[in-house]
Structure formats: C-alpha cells, structure tokens
Amino acid sequence: MTQNPAPAERQVRLEPSGRTFTVNPGETILEAAIRQGVGLPYGCRNGACGACKGVLKSGTLSYGDHQDHAITQAEIDAGKALTCCTKPQSDVVLEIRELAGLKDLVIRTLPARVEKIEMPAEDVAILYLKLPASERLQFLAGQYIDILMKGGVRRSYSMANAPHDDTHLQLHVRRTPGGTFSRYVFEEMKERAIIRFEGPLGGFYLREDSDKPMILVAGGTGFAPVKAVIEHAFHKGIDRQMVLYWGVRTLRDLYLPELPVKWQQEHDNFTFIPVLSEPGPEDDWVGRKGFVHQAVLDDFASLAGYQVYACGAPAMTDIAKKTFVEERGLPEDEFYCDAFTYAPPTPHPK
C-alpha cells in the first residue's frame, strides 16, 4: 500500500527585504512569521481587517476564510493575499513590507490581576491590569492583547497606556450586546480578579522613523490605542504636528474629554477636534458634527505629506482609507489602521 508523503514545510521569501522563513504544515504565513519573530503587518489575525495584505509574486497559496471587505475576489485574482488566512502550497515569494519595530518583541501568555475598574461612562469601563511583580510586558504603543477565556475564546483589546507607563496595562472596554468579555466586565468582574492574556499583538504602532505630521482618527473606544501612541510621542519628545479627531455619537460618548484638552493646552504641536455624529438637544453642541472621516476631508485639501493613524469600527476605517487615498492623495502605505473587527468563529471585538 502506497503511503502519502508527509506534508512538507514551505519557505517564504519576502520582498523587498529578502528575509526568508519557513512555514510548518497547517500554519498560516502570519502564524509562522510571528513564531519566528518576523515583523509582518497585521491586525485582527482572522481575515477581517485586511491589514496583513501582501502580493504573491510566485508560488501557490491555499486561501482560508476571510471577510469580503478585507480582500475582494478581484484583489485575489490580481495576486493579493492575506497572510493571516493563507497557507503556502509551495515555496512562495511575497511582496510585503517588513516591520522592523516588531522583530524584537516576544509574544507571551501571562496572568494579570484587575487592580482597578473605572466607569467614565455608563457603557465604557477602564480596566487597570497588574502583572506579577517579576514581570513586565515589552510592547509598542498602540498594540493589543488577547484576553484568554474559557473554551478557547479570545477577546482582543488595545492597550491604552504607553510603554513607559507600564505599571498597569490599561484597557478601555465598551459594553457590546452579546459581548462575552464585556458582559463579564460590566456584570460580574470584581477588583482583584485574575485574567490571562496573550500579547503583545498587532502592527498598529507609531512609526518613529518618519518626520511627517500625523492625523489620528479615533472612533469611540478606538481612542485607547491612539491615546497610547500620542502619550508615547510626547514622552519621546517627538515634535511632529499631531491632530486628533475623536468621533462619537453624543457628548457623553467622549468618555475622557478632559485628557486631550489637557494635551492641547500643554503641547504646541497637538490639536484636538471632537466630532459628534448625533448630538442631542441636551448636548448644546456647537462643535463639529457629522462623520469623523468627513471632518478630516473638510480640513485638508491634500494628505500627500501626512501619516494617518485610524482606529475604530471597520465602517469608519474602510471609508477613511478609501477617501483619504483616492480623494486627498494620502500614500496608501502611510495609512495605519486598527479596525475593531467581529469575525466568527473567533469573534474579535475591542
């Protein structure tokens, strides 16, 4: 009887860096890259955000489950691929930029104690997580962690603290209908509870090697990683101009309004522009109204010389990228995104 040969590991070569690494049978390209410390861009890791998109130059891939807005069939036909859900069927050459900032980070699984819970709004909780006394998590401002729950369930939350301020990890949790972790936070969690997490994860972080001015666009609790990026920039003495647009529905959804106002008062290179999409009569709002991406379009005739950091729901980040690139000339590789995605079977809310 003839036995089928065992599946072979495959080699991936990256262009333009020339870096090579191996992919074990059953692994996605991204899983293999993370395992070997290769810094590829990524966000959700489940085919929902499109941040890990590259171009297949040679070889064949097996395409796994993904959401249509993350990569279209037309893009796949043109040779594009998501590293988080593709598995090589041969040795492959992939054109994708390698992120030097991720290469020295070690992804770890650690316990943490809930030191404090704050409720700045009725549907937002801020968790302060304390690691064991002998542990510190090395991470980049803007990255996220996966909360590990029973039954293999994961929930991803961006760290709202900058790396220099690592006494506690700070998470901003919005109450979401049917949200497994958010329901636990709002209905059951007590201070001193122990949770387990994996991290740091994600390719959303401040590119410190650029001197371009920055536009930061946050939707709702997308403020969390943007907060980390801004505080890191201040800590490092980065003097690039920064404009923060924080889009929410009503005034009460600006759950930490005093913080960006304080930043603006203390830093000449920082501007804060809150944008309400549905202000109520009780808000007596005289500021900017409408969709947050439109506020950016209204203020900038050209984005050709800028970097944009956007974080929030895919509906916001998708339209922001499309319009900023197509209508305002933003270089596509200067749009950095952390989309709060929800993708079964491993939902990924933030």
Secondary structure as GFF3:
##gff-version 3
##sequence-region A 1 350
A	DSSP	beta_strand	10	15	.	.	.	ID=ss1
A	DSSP	beta_strand	20	23	.	.	.	ID=ss2
A	DSSP	alpha_helix	29	35	.	.	.	ID=ss3
A	DSSP	beta_strand	53	58	.	.	.	ID=ss4
A	DSSP	beta_strand	61	63	.	.	.	ID=ss5
A	DSSP	alpha_helix	73	77	.	.	.	ID=ss6
A	DSSP	beta_strand	80	82	.	.	.	ID=ss7
A	DSSP	beta_strand	86	88	.	.	.	ID=ss8
A	DSSP	beta_strand	92	95	.	.	.	ID=ss9
A	DSSP	three_ten_helix	100	102	.	.	.	ID=ss10
A	DSSP	beta_strand	108	121	.	.	.	ID=ss11
A	DSSP	beta_strand	124	130	.	.	.	ID=ss12
A	DSSP	beta_strand	144	148	.	.	.	ID=ss13
A	DSSP	three_ten_helix	150	152	.	.	.	ID=ss14
A	DSSP	beta_strand	154	158	.	.	.	ID=ss15
A	DSSP	beta_strand	169	174	.	.	.	ID=ss16
A	DSSP	alpha_helix	180	187	.	.	.	ID=ss17
A	DSSP	beta_strand	194	201	.	.	.	ID=ss18
A	DSSP	beta_strand	214	219	.	.	.	ID=ss19
A	DSSP	three_ten_helix	220	222	.	.	.	ID=ss20
A	DSSP	alpha_helix	223	235	.	.	.	ID=ss21
A	DSSP	beta_strand	242	248	.	.	.	ID=ss22
A	DSSP	three_ten_helix	251	253	.	.	.	ID=ss23
A	DSSP	alpha_helix	258	266	.	.	.	ID=ss24
A	DSSP	beta_strand	270	276	.	.	.	ID=ss25
A	DSSP	three_ten_helix	281	283	.	.	.	ID=ss26
A	DSSP	beta_strand	288	289	.	.	.	ID=ss27
A	DSSP	alpha_helix	292	299	.	.	.	ID=ss28
A	DSSP	beta_strand	307	312	.	.	.	ID=ss29
A	DSSP	alpha_helix	314	328	.	.	.	ID=ss30
A	DSSP	three_ten_helix	332	334	.	.	.	ID=ss31
A	DSSP	beta_strand	335	339	.	.	.	ID=ss32
###
